[in-house]
């Protein structure tokens, strides 16, 4: 089983949504991949209440995805998490590359960077819709690999 690591700042919203969505979709395609997620700077998430963003939980439910993993509190990435991953995706290059350079410089160029902003969903831009599209692209690529 291959390991896929999703990174965001607080491991509360974007990376958690990506992890659970990927795992649900990978299972339906019988892919030998399992995602997990961590935060690069969970200390920045002082206003995050509860284990996971209610917006992300609601979006997953809307997609028919229910998981006990929504009860897990955010986790700070550690060197061993980076080492355990076969592939690493940081959800916003402009934000997360800086944290990697500062905290885990050896990993900066070993990460795939997406461009998903950390904002509350709006009609014009919903980060969770963008994550869902990128996760589907990833699943498609893994199916063809």
Backbone torsions as a table, in degrees:
resi	resn	phi	psi	omega
1	UNK	NA	127.6	178.0
2	UNK	-85.7	150.0	-178.5
3	UNK	-111.4	130.3	178.3
4	UNK	-116.1	125.7	-179.0
5	UNK	-109.3	122.3	172.9
6	UNK	-99.4	132.5	179.1
7	UNK	-119.8	138.7	167.1
8	UNK	-141.6	-167.6	-175.5
9	UNK	-74.4	-56.7	-171.0
10	UNK	-105.7	-3.5	-178.0
11	UNK	54.1	42.9	-175.0
12	UNK	-125.7	-29.0	-169.7
13	UNK	-130.3	-76.9	-173.0
14	UNK	-66.5	-53.5	-175.5
15	UNK	-67.9	-32.9	178.7
16	UNK	-68.2	-44.1	177.4
17	UNK	-60.1	-46.7	-179.6
18	UNK	-60.4	-43.9	-179.7
19	UNK	-59.1	-53.0	-174.8
20	UNK	-70.1	-37.5	176.8
21	UNK	-65.4	-46.8	179.3
22	UNK	-58.3	-47.8	-177.0
23	UNK	-62.2	-38.8	178.1
24	UNK	-65.7	-44.7	-178.4
25	UNK	-70.9	-38.9	178.9
26	UNK	-62.1	-38.6	179.7
27	UNK	-64.4	-40.0	-179.6
28	UNK	-69.4	-21.8	177.7
29	UNK	-100.3	4.0	-179.1
30	UNK	53.9	39.8	178.1
31	UNK	-80.7	143.9	179.6
32	UNK	-83.8	44.9	-178.9
33	UNK	-125.3	142.5	175.9
34	UNK	-132.1	125.7	179.4
35	UNK	-94.3	151.0	167.8
36	UNK	-140.0	165.4	-175.9
37	UNK	-138.7	153.1	178.8
38	UNK	-147.1	165.0	176.0
39	UNK	-105.4	143.6	177.4
40	UNK	-82.4	-22.4	-177.6
41	UNK	-154.2	65.6	-175.8
42	UNK	-64.2	-16.4	174.9
43	UNK	-63.2	-19.5	178.4
44	UNK	-80.5	-10.8	-176.3
45	UNK	-94.8	40.1	-175.7
46	UNK	-62.5	-22.6	179.9
47	UNK	-93.8	1.3	177.9
48	UNK	-76.1	124.3	-177.0
49	UNK	-109.5	128.1	179.6
50	UNK	85.3	-177.1	-174.3
51	UNK	-76.4	-28.5	-175.2
52	UNK	-154.5	149.8	-179.8
53	UNK	-57.1	126.6	175.7
54	UNK	-58.9	-31.4	177.6
55	UNK	-62.6	-42.6	179.1
56	UNK	-68.9	-41.1	178.7
57	UNK	-61.5	-45.2	179.3
58	UNK	-62.8	-40.8	179.0
59	UNK	-63.9	-40.2	177.5
60	UNK	-64.6	-43.8	178.4
61	UNK	-60.4	-40.6	178.4
62	UNK	-59.8	-33.5	178.5
63	UNK	-84.7	2.1	179.1
64	UNK	81.1	22.4	-178.0
65	UNK	-110.1	117.8	175.9
66	UNK	-122.1	137.2	-177.6
67	UNK	-150.7	142.3	174.6
68	UNK	-68.2	-16.4	179.5
69	UNK	-61.5	-19.2	178.6
70	UNK	-66.9	-15.2	-179.6
71	UNK	-87.1	-8.8	179.5
72	UNK	-77.8	135.9	177.5
73	UNK	-78.8	158.1	-180.0
74	UNK	-55.4	146.7	179.2
75	UNK	-123.7	137.0	175.7
76	UNK	-76.8	135.4	177.3
77	UNK	-66.5	145.1	175.4
78	UNK	-127.5	162.4	-179.9
79	UNK	-51.7	-41.5	-177.5
80	UNK	-64.7	-29.2	176.3
81	UNK	-66.7	-44.0	178.8
82	UNK	-62.9	-42.3	179.6
83	UNK	-66.6	-32.0	-176.6
84	UNK	-76.7	-17.8	-174.3
85	UNK	-84.8	138.6	173.1
86	UNK	-84.8	-24.7	178.3
87	UNK	-149.4	140.2	-178.0
88	UNK	-127.3	132.9	177.0
89	UNK	-125.8	123.9	171.6
90	UNK	-98.5	135.1	-168.0
91	UNK	-79.6	-14.3	172.6
92	UNK	-147.9	111.7	-175.7
93	UNK	-56.8	-47.7	-175.5
94	UNK	-58.2	-33.5	-178.3
95	UNK	-90.8	-45.7	-168.4
96	UNK	-87.5	-25.1	177.9
97	UNK	-62.8	-37.2	178.4
98	UNK	-63.5	-43.4	177.9
99	UNK	-63.7	-40.3	178.3
100	UNK	-64.8	-44.3	179.1
101	UNK	-60.6	-38.0	-177.5
102	UNK	-76.6	-42.0	-170.1
103	UNK	-105.8	-30.2	-177.7
104	UNK	-141.0	63.1	-172.2
105	UNK	-58.5	-30.5	-179.4
106	UNK	-65.9	-17.7	-175.8
107	UNK	-99.8	-8.8	-173.4
108	UNK	-51.1	-42.9	-176.8
109	UNK	-96.2	9.9	179.1
110	UNK	-107.5	11.6	-174.2
111	UNK	-115.8	140.0	170.4
112	UNK	-85.5	132.0	-178.3
113	UNK	-109.3	128.0	170.9
114	UNK	-97.8	-178.2	-174.5
115	UNK	-132.2	56.0	-175.9
116	UNK	-107.1	112.8	-176.8
117	UNK	-70.7	153.9	179.2
118	UNK	-95.6	83.9	179.7
119	UNK	-134.3	160.1	173.5
120	UNK	-69.4	136.2	-179.4
121	UNK	-55.5	137.1	176.6
122	UNK	-130.7	163.1	178.7
123	UNK	-55.8	-37.0	-177.2
124	UNK	-79.3	-24.8	-177.7
125	UNK	-152.5	118.7	176.7
126	UNK	-121.5	109.0	-178.2
127	UNK	-59.0	-31.6	-178.5
128	UNK	-69.9	-35.1	174.5
129	UNK	-64.0	-40.0	179.6
130	UNK	-66.6	-41.1	176.3
131	UNK	-61.0	-44.9	-179.4
132	UNK	-59.0	-42.0	178.1
133	UNK	-64.1	-45.1	-178.7
134	UNK	-67.4	-37.0	176.7
135	UNK	-64.7	-41.2	178.7
136	UNK	-63.6	-39.6	176.2
137	UNK	-61.1	-42.4	179.2
138	UNK	-63.2	-45.5	178.3
139	UNK	-58.7	-45.6	179.0
140	UNK	-59.8	-43.3	178.4
141	UNK	-63.7	-42.9	-179.8
142	UNK	-66.4	-33.8	177.8
143	UNK	-66.2	-33.8	-178.5
144	UNK	-85.3	-12.0	-176.0
145	UNK	-76.0	NA	NA
